[in-house]
């Protein structure tokens, strides 16, 4: 499950979009239980879509702890967008 409210544009020439998500079975559980996933939005050519590009979400890395996921997304975004400690 992708948390769309965490989607942010990176500071690269393509303005790549990254987001944090979590495994379906752990949604709603405590952050200490882990299961976080960092997602990236990619464009693929598609002849059936208006404009020729179809967008899909692909994972960068799975089964991360909360702090690990936040550190990875901050690194990919090239800025400190999220706080790197567990929420209370």
N, C-alpha and C positions, 0 to 999 in steps of 0.2 A: 504494500500500500504506500503510495507516494503522498507525502504531506505537501500539497500544492502551495500552502501559505509560506513554505520555506524556500520556494523557487526563487533564485536570484540569477542575474546575468553576470557572467565573468568579465574580466578586463582583458579580453583578447580581441583580435580583429573580427572574429565571427560572433562575438557576444554570446558565447555558449551558455545555455541555461542549465544550472545544477539545482538539485533538490535533495532533501533527506527524506527517507521513508523508513518503514519498519515491516517486519514479517507479519502477515495476517494473524497468525496465532498469538502474537505478542501485543497486538494493538490494544491499548487501554491499560496495559500492565505498567509496573514501575520501571523507570529508566534503567535501574541497576541490572535488570534482567537481560539487557542487550538486544540483539537481533536487528540492529539498524543497518540500513542500506543507503549508499550514496548513489543517486541517479543522475544521468546526463540526458539531455534532449537532443536527438540527432535528426537530421533531415536526410531523406532518401528520395531519389528520383522515382516518380510514379506517373505513368501515362494516364491513369484514370482520375487523378486529382486535379482540380482547377489550380493552375499555377505551376503544376509539375512537381511539387515537393510535398511529401507526406512526412509528418513528424511522429517519432516514436520515442519512448523513454527506454533507455538501456542502463543497466547497472554498472557502476564503476567498481565497487567492492561490496561484498555482502558480509553478514554476521559480525558486525562491528559493535563495540560498546558505544554508549552515547558520546563520551569524550573523544574516542577515536574517530567517530563519524564527523563530529564537529571540526576536529583538527584537519581531517582530509578535505572537507568542503571549504574551509577557510584557505587551505593551501591551493585548491583548484581555482577559487575565486580571486586569489592574490590579494586578499585583504581580510581583516578580522571582522567578519559579518556577524558571527555568532559567538557567544561567551563559552569558553572551553572549560566548563565545570558542570557538574550535575545540577539540575534544577531542584529546588526544595519543594 
